Amino acid sequence: MHSRLDYSIHARTMMQERMIAEDWVTSTVNTPEQIEMRQDDEIHYLKRIPQNKNRFLRVIVNPSIDPRRVITVFFDRRVQQ
């Protein structure tokens, strides 16, 4: 399912500071390698980004809002390659 995303101010700031392209974020949400459902009503999407040394991008989304809201994004060093 490819639906529109909304971005929190924090997510936009982190994308800019960390040089994370919006298409990487949408690709991670739309075609993730891993999905983690959290009890706090957040969904964590993870995907390797070849353009960034195959590091895993973690996109945290609040699915309760329409459109879904991206809360934050970061390259997660804890995820094993």
C-alpha positions as CSV (number, residue, x, y, z in Angstrom):
1,M,0.0,0.0,0.0
2,H,1.5,3.3,-1.1
3,S,-0.2,6.1,0.8
4,R,0.7,9.6,1.5
5,L,2.8,10.5,4.5
6,D,2.8,13.5,6.7
7,Y,6.1,14.6,8.4
8,S,6.4,16.0,11.9
9,I,8.6,19.1,12.2
10,H,11.1,16.9,14.1
11,A,11.2,14.4,11.2
12,R,11.8,17.1,8.7
13,T,14.6,18.6,10.8
14,M,16.3,15.2,11.3
15,M,16.1,14.5,7.5
16,Q,17.8,17.8,6.8
17,E,20.4,17.5,9.5
18,R,21.2,13.8,8.7
19,M,21.0,14.3,4.9
20,I,18.2,11.7,4.6
21,A,16.3,11.9,1.2
22,E,12.6,11.9,1.3
23,D,12.5,9.1,-1.3
24,W,14.5,6.9,1.0
25,V,11.9,7.5,3.7
26,T,8.9,6.7,1.4
27,S,10.7,3.7,0.0
28,T,11.4,2.4,3.5
29,V,7.8,2.8,4.6
30,N,6.3,1.4,1.3
31,T,8.8,-1.6,0.8
32,P,10.5,-2.2,4.2
33,E,12.8,-5.1,4.9
34,Q,11.6,-5.3,8.5
35,I,8.6,-4.0,10.4
36,E,8.4,-3.7,14.2
37,M,5.1,-3.1,15.8
38,R,5.4,-1.3,19.1
39,Q,3.1,-1.2,22.0
40,D,3.1,2.6,22.0
41,D,1.1,2.6,18.8
42,E,4.1,3.3,16.6
43,I,5.4,1.3,13.7
44,H,9.1,1.1,13.0
45,Y,10.0,0.4,9.3
46,L,13.6,-0.6,8.4
47,K,15.4,-0.8,5.1
48,R,19.0,-0.9,3.9
49,I,19.9,2.2,1.9
50,P,22.5,1.3,-0.7
51,Q,23.3,5.0,-1.3
52,N,24.4,5.2,2.3
53,K,26.8,2.3,2.7
54,N,23.9,-0.2,3.1
55,R,23.1,1.2,6.5
56,F,19.6,0.6,7.9
57,L,17.2,3.5,7.9
58,R,14.7,3.4,10.7
59,V,11.5,5.3,10.1
60,I,9.1,5.6,13.0
61,V,5.5,6.3,12.0
62,N,2.3,7.0,13.9
63,P,-0.3,5.1,11.9
64,S,-3.3,6.4,14.0
65,I,-3.3,9.7,12.1
66,D,-4.5,10.1,8.5
67,P,-2.3,10.5,6.6
68,R,0.3,8.5,8.6
69,R,2.8,10.7,10.4
70,V,6.5,10.2,10.3
71,I,7.7,11.0,13.8
72,T,11.5,10.6,13.2
73,V,14.0,9.0,11.0
74,F,17.6,7.9,11.6
75,F,20.3,5.4,10.5
76,D,20.2,2.7,13.1
77,R,23.7,1.4,14.0
78,R,22.1,-1.2,16.3
79,V,20.6,-3.2,13.4
80,Q,22.9,-6.0,12.3
81,Q,23.8,-6.0,8.6
